């Protein structure tokens, strides 16, 4: 089930028009990823929930998003990317 949620987040990102990331990846970016990009993972899910145990119900989980940029602007680009991402996904 968790893979389907990750795929849904990535698909939602692909449909976005205002996110200036070159890519959004689950767990790990490919070696040839172009900056700026984001990587997300689920950090508060048990192994049973993650593996899709028939009795497991995911009621709540936390997503960690890391964004990477090579811009030497004191963090302005990363800050703007994080704000856009949060606003787009309504994760406030």
C-alpha positions as CSV (number, residue, x, y, z in Angstrom):
1,X,0.0,0.0,0.0
2,X,2.8,2.5,0.8
3,X,4.2,2.2,-2.7
4,X,0.8,3.3,-4.1
5,X,0.8,6.3,-1.8
6,X,4.4,7.2,-2.9
7,X,3.4,6.8,-6.6
8,X,0.3,9.0,-5.9
9,X,2.6,11.8,-4.5
10,X,4.9,11.6,-7.5
11,X,2.0,11.6,-9.9
12,X,0.6,14.7,-8.2
13,X,4.0,16.4,-8.5
14,X,4.1,15.5,-12.2
15,X,0.8,17.3,-12.7
16,X,1.9,20.4,-10.9
17,X,2.8,23.4,-12.9
18,X,4.4,25.7,-10.3
19,X,6.9,23.5,-8.6
20,X,10.4,24.3,-9.8
21,X,12.0,21.0,-9.0
22,X,13.5,18.9,-11.8
23,X,12.3,15.8,-10.1
24,X,10.7,14.3,-7.0
25,X,11.8,10.8,-6.0
26,X,10.8,8.2,-3.4
27,X,13.7,7.3,-1.0
28,X,16.6,7.9,-3.4
29,X,17.3,10.0,-6.4
30,X,19.0,8.5,-9.4
31,X,22.7,9.3,-9.8
32,X,22.0,11.5,-12.8
33,X,19.3,13.6,-11.1
34,X,19.5,17.3,-12.1
35,X,19.4,19.9,-9.3
36,X,17.2,21.2,-7.8
37,X,15.2,18.0,-6.9
38,X,13.4,16.5,-3.9
39,X,13.5,13.1,-2.2
40,X,10.8,12.0,0.2
41,X,10.3,9.0,2.5
42,X,7.8,7.9,5.1
43,X,9.3,8.0,8.6
44,X,6.6,6.9,11.1
45,X,5.3,3.7,9.6
46,X,5.8,0.3,11.1
47,X,7.3,-2.6,9.1
48,X,3.9,-4.4,9.1
49,X,2.2,-1.3,7.8
50,X,4.9,-0.8,5.2
51,X,4.8,-4.4,4.0
52,X,1.0,-4.3,3.6
53,X,0.0,-6.8,6.2
54,X,-3.7,-7.7,5.7
55,X,-4.5,-6.5,9.3
56,X,-2.4,-3.3,9.1
57,X,-4.3,-0.1,8.8
58,X,-2.3,3.1,8.3
59,X,-4.0,5.8,10.2
60,X,-1.3,8.4,10.2
61,X,2.2,8.8,8.9
62,X,4.8,11.4,8.6
63,X,6.6,12.3,5.3
64,X,10.1,13.7,5.3
65,X,11.1,15.7,2.2
66,X,14.7,16.6,1.5
67,X,15.4,19.2,-1.3
68,X,18.7,19.6,-3.0
69,X,20.1,22.6,-4.8
70,X,23.4,23.9,-5.9
71,X,22.4,27.5,-5.8
72,X,24.8,29.7,-3.8
73,X,22.2,32.2,-2.7
74,X,22.2,31.7,1.0
75,X,19.3,29.3,0.9
76,X,16.7,31.5,-0.9
77,X,16.1,28.9,-3.6
78,X,15.6,26.0,-1.2
79,X,13.3,28.2,0.9
80,X,11.2,29.1,-2.1
81,X,11.1,25.5,-3.2
82,X,10.0,24.3,0.2
83,X,7.3,27.0,0.4
84,X,6.0,26.1,-3.1
85,X,6.0,22.4,-2.3
86,X,4.2,22.9,1.0
87,X,1.6,25.2,-0.5
88,X,1.0,22.9,-3.5
89,X,0.4,19.8,-1.4
90,X,-1.3,21.9,1.3
91,X,1.0,20.4,4.0
92,X,0.9,23.2,6.5
